[in-house]
Amino acid sequence: MDIQDLEKLIKGRRSIRQWKRQEVPDELLKKAVELATWAPNGGNYQGWRFIIVKQKEMIEKLANAVQSVTDKIASWPEAMSWQEDVKRYRRMPPFSEMPQRV
């Protein structure tokens, strides 16, 4: 990869805040997991495990668990130093309730 391609890749990165309601094709999920295994890791350990969750009910349970832990951590006295970050995060809907991407 030349430096111009790398620059384009880095500068073209974006965050997605809204999602389509359609299911992601299995082949695309498999390819994404395959590419994720190429991520750098310490000592070539490769200790990761990937779990693909497609059931809406399970995604909602995961979102609720993440929200619960986030709320608990935000209530700790140690969290007072990053309250602005907590407020910003709480204004965003959970990932299970993201509006449809257009």
N, C-alpha and C positions, 0 to 999 in steps of 0.2 A: 504494500500500500504506500503510495507516495504521500507527501505531506499535505498536498492540496485535498486529496481524498479524506485524509484524517481530519483536516480542518472542517471540511464540509460535514462530515459525520458528527463531529462534536458540536458545531454551531447549529446543526439542523435538528438536534435532539429537542424533544418537547414533552411536556407532561400532559396526560390525558385526564380530564376531570369529569367527562361525561362518557357514558358507554352505550353501545348499541345493545338492544335486547336480544339480538339474534345469537344463536349458539356459534361458538368458534369451532371450525372444522377440526376433526381429530388429527388430520395430517399436519395442520398448522401447529397444533399443540405439541405433537411429537417432535416437530422440527425445532420449536422454541426450547423444549427441554434438552434436545440434543445440543443446540448451540449454547445453552446455559452451562453445560458440562465443560465447556472450554474456558470458563471464567478462571482467572488466576486464583491459586490457593496455596497456602503454606505447605511447603515440602511435598507438593503433588499428592496431598492427603486425599482429596476428593471425598470427603466425608458427608457430603450433602445427600439429601433424599428429597425427591420432588413428589408432590401429591397434587394431582389435578382434581379440582372440585368443580363439578358442573351442575349439581343439584341446587336449585334456588334456596330451598329450606336450609341446607347445610351452609351455604354462603351467608345467609341471614344469621345463623347461629354463630358463625365465625365473626361476623361484624359485631354482633352483640357482645361477644367475649372480648374483642379488642376494645370496644367502647367501655366496657366495665373496668378493664385493667387500666385504661387511660384515665378514667375518672378517679380511680383509686390512687394512682400515682400523682395525679394533679392535686389531690387533697393532702399530700405529704408536706410538712413544713419545708423540706428541702426544695420543693418545687416552686417556692415563692420567687426565686430568682429568674424563672422563665415563664411567668404568668402570661406575658404577652403572646408567647408561642402557644400556650394552652388555649387562650381565648380565640386565637386565629384558627386553631385546629377544631375547636368545638363549633365554630361557625360553618364548617364544611359538613355535608351530610355523610353518613356512613357509606362505605363502598357498596353496600347492598341496596342503597336507595338512590344511587346516582341517576340523574335524568338521562334519557336517551340521547346519544350522540347524533348530531345531524351532519 
